[in-house]
Amino acid sequence: MIQTVVKRDGRIVGFNEQKIMAAIRKAMLHTDQGEDERLLYQITDHIAQRGDSQMTVEQIQDAVELELMNSSRKDVAQKYIAYRHQRSVARKAKTREVFLDIVNIKNNDVTRENANMNADTPAGMMMKFASETTKPFVDDYLLSEDSRDAVEHNYLHIHDKDYYPTKSLTCVQHPLDHILECGFVAGHGASRPAKRIETASVLACISMECCQNEMHGGQAIPAFDFYLAPYVRLTYIEELKALEELNGEDYKDLYDQPLMDYLKMPLDGLKGKERAQQHAINKTVGRVHQAMEAFIHNMNTIHSRGGNQVVFSSINYGTDTSAEGRCVMREILLSTYEGVGGGETAIFPIQIWKKKRGVNYLPEDRNFDLYQLACKVTARRFFPNFLNLDATFNQDSDWKADDPKRYLHEVATMGCRTRVFENRFGPRTSIGRGNLSFTTINIVKLAIECMLEVKSGEVKGEKLGDDVKEKRIALFFAKLDHMLEVAAKQLDDRYQFQKTAFTKQFPLLMKSLWIGAEKLGPTDTIESVINQGTLGIGFIGLAECLVALVGKHHGESQEAQELGLKIITYMRDRVNEFCDQYHHNYSVLATPAEGLAGKFTKKDRKQFGVIPGVTDRDYYTNSNHVPVYYKCSARHKAEVEAPYHDLTRGGHIFYVEIDGDATHNPQVIMSVVDMMDQLNMGYGSVNHNRNRCMDCGYENAADHLEVCPKCGSKNIDKLQRITGYLVGTTDRWNSGKLAELNDRVTHIDHGSQSLFEE
């Protein structure tokens, strides 16, 4: 007698004879003779009683075919066999269709899921083939029934699901000092410790490029200025030694002599050691500049992940006040301002200026001049973004201005917004840590269900009654609570799978980068160290969620804003409870949606139809942002979004859109940073016009440029920020993000005198 059935995805379920009867009945109804109730029960009972205790779906279907063929109803057997074949073809059809889209380099949301990957190249095709076949494997064999159901019904999105079977982690902040001081082994070659700035620059690139192949997220350097500063001094000493050999003089007393700065100056009128010192400084500055140029060039040309993607790289800097650290910062900024190749804006690394009072923010601060330069560079090149170390949630009591390793107590972030700082299982730091994995909840769908289940009986156009709102909101929190439970359990399940990986599977990450990994042997599992990382529960579409619940989004209604804060606060509180329940570093993430921006929406619109203000666009608004189409001042946008930064410690970002050419207006960038400072915001930046000729690389900030003034080409594209990173061409954007791009409005109009104008 059949008791259990092995499904195609490997799950074992109880035997249900009704499913056999339903399939036979469907075949009978498609014949001329119609249904035969007696034969239906006879065949079902025969199979159920004579079958093995456990059978596969295919074995049961084979038995049904045999019974029908041996019966008097050969016509039913033919219909059943035909139907079974159709189902088999249908199961394969979706994969076939996706593969053909990849083969034929179709421009659609599958091939444009990630704008940093060129899916048209052979390597890109291979990655997409692997990605699209791996995801169903995860659904069938690695997810729990609750998680699978939540994903299938569009409540949950598991990020980087295609990498799930690899057990890889998301991202890491590189302790580059260890790499530079000790070197490392990658592949079949070993890299020696650095002795000069050029080597340090190359090793920084190689570290991130190698590790990108071991992880599915981004790579970041948390203290680029501090890490590279010693190699500026070594380069300076090298130049002095060259002069000693040339001049036959002894300059050893200059080797360690403190310097206020490294600035190129003319040698006219200088003699003796003073002349030698300035000459060495001039040569050092030139070499540092070339090293920074090379670093930027390499990060935009070295491909990882099967030779198809440049590294998702970020660097944090701004707080090293030494002469050497200042030299590194100045030259990386100047190189960025100049551009790469023919003067194009560099896409990577995402640069992040760590703003700190007493260090670089006030006019009397040591690095204030570099902060001004950073704003000037941002006004032209989008980067650096600005990380506010003065935000209450970014401060650490262990930070001391005179501590040479104070960067250990400074927050660092990934360019796409991933933030790692708090830690229940080790030091409170960003260094040597990262996100393990993250999952996003579709809070819009939860709200739509509440809107439809608790309908308003009022005339269309009138305000919703308080009783309707209260019922919707109460139901929403119940649904949200359940989905938070599902997400937390799914992340723990993935963690339990990840922790079984061996150290040798991550030869660089688990040897030289991840905190505590130096204690592990090659055949040890990574279980004892990965709990230093974080698990992120994200959300998307707070604006649309609020419209569904109360009729307006948080940018246009104080009532909606209060509810929005209540929702995300509830998520934060539940996530803290999950930390205790599962013993992990859970955090709330303001999800940087790219492919997801349109994916959730498309499925919800298919199910619920077009709902004004909710599903009437091709995308959901990114995380807690005010909708891109909502016209308001930068100040208003900042005031609305600011409170969410403290609640979303897994990562967040604030953007301001500027109309026109910002190149000659760095003051507007400083005004945005001032707002961040006043409103306790954690991380932000500015978007503005930047046209790029796709034929010759020429760039400018003119409005509506249609013809390149350099080469005459009409192949003009706008350089734009898609989530946290830039994309050199919008040809690689998916439909949801393109729709969002077209809807973006400015918050600071060209010629505006104030950020605060409504």
HELIX and SHEET records of a PDB file:
HELIX    1   1 GLU A   17  LEU A   29  1                                  13    
HELIX    2   2 GLU A   37  ARG A   50  1                                  14    
HELIX    3   3 VAL A   57  ASN A   70  1                                  14    
HELIX    4   4 LYS A   74  VAL A  103  1                                  30    
HELIX    5   5 PRO A  122  TYR A  141  1                                  20    
HELIX    6   6 GLU A  145  GLU A  152  1                                   8    
HELIX    7   7 LYS A  161  THR A  166  5                                   6    
HELIX    8   8 LEU A  176  CYS A  182  1                                   7    
HELIX    9   9 ILE A  197  GLN A  212  1                                  16    
HELIX   10  10 PHE A  224  ASN A  247  1                                  24    
HELIX   11  11 LYS A  252  TYR A  255  1                                   4    
HELIX   12  12 GLY A  272  MET A  299  1                                  28    
HELIX   13  13 ALA A  323  GLU A  338  1                                  16    
HELIX   14  14 PHE A  368  ARG A  381  1                                  14    
HELIX   15  15 THR A  392  ASN A  394  5                                   3    
HELIX   16  16 ARG A  406  HIS A  409  5                                   4    
HELIX   17  17 ILE A  443  GLU A  453  1                                  11    
HELIX   18  18 ASP A  466  GLN A  498  1                                  33    
HELIX   19  19 THR A  503  GLN A  505  5                                   3    
HELIX   20  20 LEU A  509  LEU A  513  3                                   5    
HELIX   21  21 ALA A  517  LYS A  519  5                                   3    
HELIX   22  22 GLU A  527  ILE A  530  1                                   4    
HELIX   23  23 LEU A  542  VAL A  550  1                                   9    
HELIX   24  24 GLN A  558  TYR A  582  1                                  25    
HELIX   25  25 LEU A  596  PHE A  608  1                                  13    
HELIX   26  26 ALA A  634  LEU A  647  1                                  14    
HELIX   27  27 PRO A  666  GLN A  678  1                                  13    
HELIX   28  28 THR A  730  ARG A  732  5                                   3    
HELIX   29  29 SER A  735  ASP A  743  1                                   9    
SHEET    1   A 3 ILE A  12  GLY A  14  0                                        
SHEET    2   A 3 THR A   4  VAL A   6 -1                                        
SHEET    3   A 3 GLN A  54  THR A  56  1                                        
SHEET    1   B 4 LEU A 156  ILE A 158  0                                        
SHEET    2   B 4 ASN A 435  ASN A 442 -1                                        
SHEET    3   B 4 THR A 534  ILE A 540  1                                        
SHEET    4   B 4 ASN A 585  ALA A 590  1                                        
SHEET    1   C 7 VAL A 172  GLN A 173  0                                        
SHEET    2   C 7 GLN A 219  ILE A 221  1                                        
SHEET    3   C 7 SER A 313  TYR A 317  1                                        
SHEET    4   C 7 ILE A 350  LYS A 355  1                                        
SHEET    5   C 7 ASN A 385  ASN A 388  1                                        
SHEET    6   C 7 TYR A 683  ASN A 687 -1                                        
SHEET    7   C 7 PHE A 654  GLU A 657  1                                        
SHEET    1   D 2 PHE A 184  ALA A 186  0                                        
SHEET    2   D 2 GLY A 189  SER A 191 -1                                        
SHEET    1   E 2 HIS A 303  SER A 304  0                                        
SHEET    2   E 2 GLN A 309  VAL A 310 -1                                        
SHEET    1   F 3 GLU A 699  ASN A 700  0                                        
SHEET    2   F 3 ASN A 691  CYS A 693 -1                                        
SHEET    3   F 3 ILE A 716  LYS A 718 -1                                        
SHEET    1   G 2 GLN A 720  ARG A 721  0                                        
SHEET    2   G 2 LEU A 726  VAL A 727 -1                                        
END                                                                             
